[in-house]
Amino acid sequence: MNVGELKRVYFIGIGGIGMSALARFFKQRGATVKGYDRTETDLTKQLVAEGIEVHYTDDTGLLDNGAELVVYTPAIPATLTELNWYRDNNYPVYKRSDVLQWITGAMHAITVAGTHGKTTISTMTAYLLRETGYGCNAFLGGVSVNYDCNYWSSDNDTAVVEADEYDRSFLKLSPDIAVLTAMDADHLDIYGTVAEMEQAFIQYTANIKPGGTLLAKHGLKRGGDLEGDNKLTYSLQNDSADVFAYNITQQDGEYIFDVKGKDWAMHEMHLAIGGMHNVENAVAAIAVTQLLGISPGKVKHALPGFKGVKRRFEYVIKNDELVYIDDYAHHPEELAALITSAKQLFKGRKCVVAFQPHLFTRTRDLAEGFAHSLDMADEVILLDIYPARELPVEGVSAQMIKDKMTNESCTILSKEGLLKYVQVAPLSLFITAGAGDIDQLVEPIKKILANK
């Protein structure tokens, strides 16, 4: 399908982070865009302000019966009235991943996949391409702090796409440069086994266009099975990798480091966002710029201005008395990286983490890993599991994580209980984490802490 010729597009689940990026893409190209979502959010309000019509009632009287394309997200229920009306009336109904397949097939595509790190790497890559003047069309799974947006366009026929492994949707993409960050167990409700999930990531690399390049994290468990005509590896500081950082230092809350590739090097690169894992993410993004032939001087000039991604090690409050960090971490490895980085950056402060588990199946499958990661904090507050698309699973609750923890400073609280806790607790390093609706508590918590 030629996406550039479409004049009327309808989105079911338009408020999703990936869906809204596509809605903006079509709107920017002159199409009339409308959509449905279950609830109003800041993101849907932004879409409305940009001229996109959004409603929140599943009602066939409100949909666009002149739509030339209907896009839906697999996160919505199959029983949705609007979705079934379009299907019953033979409209062209496609998943978000199908549209990204058409886009990556038509453009020079840089796709970023992996169980963690992909949002930051794709956002940082797209930022560097934009700020160096190279230009790109960015389809991101998070909101760039620099531009307060998850999509931007360019005359350059290059697309940077976050490749989502949920529902195997990333297997439809056709990358010219494929980045792979991690292959840790997740989404076992979809894949069934860890081996099956790993196989999907291997298949992702098999879809690289002829002559394209794979940039994979060094030391992946099945790295030898990955495909691609040209294979490169990156690492934080393992010099066995093709691209790695060295001489890493911290100064005034930022990282300064050198990067070495096979036949190039960059010195005194400045990264102003927290987390040592973000230095590794920067190594991957910088490597992509060199595969594209962008001037190292331009990259060095642009990198210090990168402000990160909302809810990715985001400083909500940062002063001498209190540091409050909010993060999307919803996997044990992400939690471990988050807590480790925060404790390294702010040594000597008591680290209190409020974590909302996301999905019953993920909690069941990874409870031991969550417990191990959360044990690294000085004190832990667990919220009830955010169900998202799932129904409750018998015997699975936040208590399951607590029971496996060795840290006795762990409490299970409601959202209201967390707000009351924040009012009275002496806090110096506080973190909220999770992919559910814990983000709705960030502003209330910020207000409470600011007024204490």
N, C-alpha and C positions, 0 to 999 in steps of 0.2 A: 504493500500500500504506500502511495506517495503522501506522506504526512504533510508536506508543504502545501498541498492543494485543498486540504479540508477546510471547510468554512463553518461547520457547526459540530462541536464536540461536547459530549456529556460525560461527567465523571460520577461514579458511584463510590463514595468514600473519598471525596475530594479533599478532605482536611488532613489526610495522611501526609507524612513528610515527603514521600516519594511521589505520591499522586499530585500534590500541590505543585511540585516542580514541573511536572508534565502539563498541568493546567496552565501554568505561566508560560510554558514554551508555546503552546497553541495560541494563547492570547496574544503573545508578542508577535506571532506570525499572522495576525489579522483575523483569526477565527473567533466566532461567538462561542464562549465557553460558559457552561452552566453545570451545576452539580448538587449532589445530596451528601450530607453527612449526618451522623446521629446527634452530635452535639456541637454547639458553637464554641470555637476556641480563638485564641489570639491569631492563629494562622488563618482560620476561615474569615475572620474580620479583616485581615490584610487583603485576602483575595477579593472580598466584596469591595474594599476601598480601591482596588485596582480595576474594577469594572466587571468582575466575575459574579454571576448570580448564584447564590447558595441558599438552599432551604434545608430544614432539619426534621421534616415529617416525611415518612415513607408513603408517598401519595402519588399515584399515577396521574393525578390532575395537575401536578406541579412539574413533571419532567418535560424534557424537550422532545416532542414527537417529530421534529424535523432534523434530529441529530444524524449526522453522516457516520459518526463513530461513537460507540459507547465503551468507555474504559472503566473497569472495576478492579478493586483490590481483593485478593483472596481472603483478607482479614474480615470481610463483611459476610454475614450469614447467607447461606444458599437459599433461604426461604424469603429473602427480601422481595417485597411486592414489585418494586420498580425494576429490579434486575430481571425477574421472571416475565414481566410485561414486555420488556425489550426482546427477550429471547422468544417468547411466544409469538411476537409480531415480526420475527425474522430480521431484526436490526443487526448490523455488524457489531457484535459484542466481543471485546478482547480484554485480556488481562493487561495490567501495567507493563509486565515483562515483555509482552508482544510488541508494544509500542517502542520500548527501549531496544528491542531486537531490530526493528526497522531503522531506528536512528543510528545505532552502532554499525549496521550494515551499510548505511549511506555515507557516514562520516568517518574521518580518521579518529578511531575510538581508543581512549585510555580508560580501562575499567579497573576498579580496585575492589578485590574480594578478600574475605577472611573473617574469622569469627570475632576478631576485634582489631581496632586500629583503622578500619576502612573509611570511616567517616572523616576522621582527622586527616588521613593521607589524601583522600580525594579532594577535600576542601583546601588543604595546603597546596596541592598540585595545581588546582584550578586558580587559586589565589596567585601563585607564582607565575602562571601563564598569563593571567590578566595584568598583573603589575609589571611584568617585564615587557609588555606590549605584544607578546606572541598571540594572545587571545584564545578563548575557547568558549564553548557552550557547556555550562556546568549543571549536572543533575545530581544533587547531593541528598544524603540522608540525614542532614543536620542543618542547622542555621548558622551561617558564617557570621561571626561577630563583626567582622570588618564591614560587611554590606547589609547585615540584618536580613539575609535572604538565603534560600536554598537553590536558587536558579539564577543564572545570568547568561546572556547571549553574546555572540560575537560574529563578525563577518568571516572569521577564520573557520574553515570547515572541520574543526576539531571538537570532539566531545569528551568531557571527563565525566564518567558515570560511576556512581557507587553501585557495586554489584552485590545484590542481596541474595544470600543463600537460602533464606526461608522459602519453602514451597518450590525449591529447585529453580527459581525464576532466573538465576544468573546463568543457567545453562543455555539460555536463548541468545546471549550476547555474542557479538563477533568482534573481539578486540584486536587492535593493532599492537597495543602495548597492554599486557595483562599484569597487574600487580597482585600478589598473593601474600597475605600477612600472617595467617595462622590457620590451622586445621583442627583446632581443639573441638571436643565433643560439645554439641549444642543441637537444638531442634530435633531431639531424638524422637519426638512425637511424629515428626515428618519422615525421618530417615530410618528409624528403627534401631540401627546399630551404628557404632562409631565407624566401623569399616565401610559401611554404606555411605556415610557422610564424607569420609575421606575420598571415596571413589568419585563422589560428585565434584569435589575440588579438582581431582585429576582430570575429569571430563571438562571442567571449565578451562583448563590449560590446553586441552585438545581442540578447543574452538577458536584458538588464536588464528588470525588470518595468515595465509602463506607469507613467509618472510617476516612475520611479526616477532615480538620479543616478550619473553616472560621474565618478570622481575620478582623473585620469590625470596621470602625471608630465609636466611641461612639456617640450616639445621632442622628444617621441617622433617617430621617423622617419616614421611614417604616422599621426601624430596627427589629421590632417584626415579620415582615413577612419573614425575611431572613431565609435561610435553611442551613443545614449542621449538621452532627452528633455531632461535637464539635464546639461550637461557643465561640469566645473570642472577646472582644472589646479593642481598644486602644484609647488614647487621649493625647493631649499635656500635660495637667496637671489636668484633672478632675479625682479625686481619686475614682469615681464611676466606672471607666473603669477597666478592668482586667489588663491592662498595661498602665502606665502613667509616665510622667517625673515630677520631683519636684526639688526644690533648683536650679532653672535655673538662671544663672548669665552670664553677658557678660564681656569679658576680652580680650583686644588687638584684637578686631574684630572677636573673636570666642565665641561660647557658651559652657558653662560648666554646666553639669546637672547630676542628678541621675535618674535612671529608676527603677521602681518597677513592678514586675509581681506577679502572684498569690503566687508562692512559691520560688521566686528568686528576687535578687536586684543587681544592678550595680551602682557603685559610681564614681563620677568625670569623666564622659564621656566627651570627647572633640570633638566638631564639628567645623570645620574651614570654613564652608560656611555660607553666610549671609541668613537671613530670619528666623523669629521665626517659620514659617510653616515648615521649614526644620528640626527643632528639633522634631516636631510631625512626620515628615516623618522618621526620625531616630528611633523614638520609635517603629514604625511599622517594620522597617527593623531589629532592634535588637530583637523584639519579634519573628520574623521568625527564627533567629539564635538559639533562645532558644527552639523553637519547634523542631529544628533539632538536639538539644543536643550539640551544639558547646560550647566549654569552654568560660565562661564569660571573662576570662583573655585575651584570644586571640581576642575577639571582642573589648574589651577596647583598646588593643594595636593597632588594625587595624583602628578603626574609625577616629582618628585625621588625617590620611593620605588621607581621601576621599576628592577629589577636585571638586566634583559636576558633573553636566551635562552641555554640551555646550548649551547656550541660556536658561539656567535656573538660574536666578539670577547670571549671569556670569559677573565678573568684567573685563571690557575691559580696563579701566584705573582706577587706584586707587592710589591717592597720596594726599598730604596735601591740594592742591589747587582744585583738581577735582576728583570726582568719576563718572565714566560712566559705567552704568549697562545695559546689554542687556538681554532680557527675551522673552520667547516664549508665554507669557500670551495672551490668545485670548478669555477668558471667564471673565465676570464681577467679579466672585469670585477670580479668579487668579490675575486679575488686582488689586483688593482691597488688597490681601495679599502682592503683590509685592510693592505697594506704601506704605502701612503701615509699612512693614519691612524696606524699604529704609529710611523712615523718622525717624523711631525709631533708626536705626543704625547711621544715620548721622544727628542728631538733629541740628537745626539752619540753615541748608542749604536750599536754594530755590530749590524745587523739580520741575523739568521740565520733562514732559513725552511726548514723540512722539509715537503715537499709530496708527497702521494700522489695521483697522477692517478686519476680515477674513470671507468671505461669505456674500452674500446679505441676505440670509434667517436668518442667525444667528444675523446679525445686526438688521433686522426687528423684530425678536422675542425677542431680549434682549437689545434693544436700551436704555430702561430706566435704566436697571442695569449697562450698560456701562457708562451712564451719571453719575449715582450716584457714581460709583467707581472713575471715572476720576475727579470728583469734589474734591476728596481728595488731588489732586496735586495742586501745586501753579500756574503752567502754563501748558497748554495742547496744543499740535500740533496734529491735526488729518490728516492722509493721506487718499487718496481715498481707497475705499473698494477693497481688493484683492479678485477677483472672484473665483479663483481655478477652481472647476469643474462646476461652475454655470454661467448661463446667467443673465444679469442685471434684477432686479425686479423694476418695475415702482414705482417711489416715494421713493425708498430706496437709501440713500447715506450717506456719513459721516455727512452731514448737519443734518440728522435725530437725531444723537447723540448730536450734538452741541445744537440743539434746545431744548433738554431736560435738558441740564446742567444749573446749577446756577452760576458756575464759569465763569466770563466774560473774563478771560484771556485764551481764546481758539481761535485758528486760524486753518483754513484748508489750507494745503500747498501741492504742488506736491513734488515728491522726490527731484527734483532739487531745489525747494524752501527750503526744509529742509536743504540741504547741504549749501545753501547760508545763512540760518538762523544761522547754527552752526558756520560759519566763523565769524560772527559779535556779536553774543549774549554772554554776560558774564554768564558762566555756572559754577556751583559748584557741583550740583547733577543732572545728566542728565540720562534719561532712554529711551531706545528704546524698544518697545514691539509689539508683533504680530506674527502670524503664517504664514504670507504670504511671500513676497519677501523683506520685510524690512531688513532681515538679509544681503541682498546684499549691504546695505548701511553702515554696521558696520565698515568695513575696511576703506572706504573713510572718514567716520566721525572720526574714530580713527586718521587717518593721519592729517586731518584738525586740530583736537584738540591738537595733539602732536606738531604741527608746530606753534600754536598760541603763 
